[in-house]
Amino acid sequence: MLPIGSAIKRSTAHWDDLRCGRRIDFAISGCYRSLVVRLMQFPLSRILCTILAVVAVAETGCRAIRRFGESRQSIAARRLSGQGFQAMHDGQWEMAETLFSDALQVSKSDDRAHWGLAESYWKRGETELAIEEMEQAVRLSAGDPKLVQRLGRMYLDLGRLSEADKHSLWALESKRDSSEAWALRGDCLQAAGEYEESLAAYHRALRLQPDYPAVQLQAAEIYRLQERYDRLLATLGVLEDNLGAEETAVRVDLLKGIAMRKLDRVDEARRCFVRASIKDPADHQPHLELAALALERGDVAAARQSFKTALTINPVSVDKTVDGDWIAQLHNHQERVALEPELRETNDPVQR
């Protein structure tokens, strides 16, 4: 057996090693376990090593306990946020918001709960709160392309074009094969008046997802501005083939009617405007189009009646600067449609 001085010297050297950062994990290192066995021959070393082993195991155990607790919290928060999305899908928005809030009480780092809460705030018009929550969701998800794209869409809907444009590019950098990201890119370019570039982005989106009503409708809007009526009709024809003529948005019928009228297909144009008026009786636009069409055909009585119907539905739909001359007002309406500088947006659910 070594003298006690040698044992103390070895133990002290071992302790210096620990102080220099070469920490020994006795729980997992086979090499150091054999070292401990050898040092256990010496009484003082036995005491020191036992103390160090206990400290190491205790520290490892605390870390494991913390990780286990955090894991349980994350799982519980995920479960609550999942229930929130299910409630949202079922149209139970108040319950969904409560579940998302509960999830965040359990774990503030649940990106899905922030996302769900953002959608809930957005639904009830609390747009600034929605943006704040969505920004948190993007940060916590480390830039999930789907969340980046959704945040960009929110910015665009609020007219914050610069931020929307940045997020559309960010989403595409992360996922080039996302039809939603290409659609957002097209919408940003469209809002900036860059119509050819916008069409190119829409075509990329449609190559990835041929059945995409919102993108098809936006492309048709650009074709209308460019007076490319054959392309407009072809684009909307594909949309109707996928959804059925009765299931498409009112705007589809209006665009088709305008194109038909420009191509002198008057009867088809009239059918489109009538179908639009039936789909949405509260929309004055189809009646103004019917009035203009009747006036072009010389049917003044029918034109006057359709104009009165539009005026009844929406009294502010006419140009008040024209002194009671309904024909002049109708012509003004048609000029506004023809020279409209920006593309329309519709709240019809088929677009989103």
Buried (B, 14 or more C-beta within 10 A) or exposed (E): EEEEEEBBEBBEEBEEEBEEEEBBEBEEEEEBBEBBEEBEEBEBBBEBBEEBBEEBEEEBEEEEEEEEEEEEBBEBBBEBBBBBBEBBEEEBBEBBBBBBBBBBEBBEEBBBBBBBBBBBBBEEEBBEBBBBBBBBBBEBBEBBBBBBBBBBBBBBEBEBBEBBBBBBBBBBEBBEEBBBBBBBBBBBBBBBEBBEBBBBBBBBBBEBEEEBBBBBBBBBBBBBBEEBBEBBBEBBEBBBEBBEBEEBBBBBBBBBBBBBBBBEBBEBBBBBBBBBBEBBEEBBBBBBBBBBBBBBEEBEEBBBBBBEBBBEBBEEBBBEEBEEEBBBBBBBBBEEBEEEEEBBBBEBEBBE
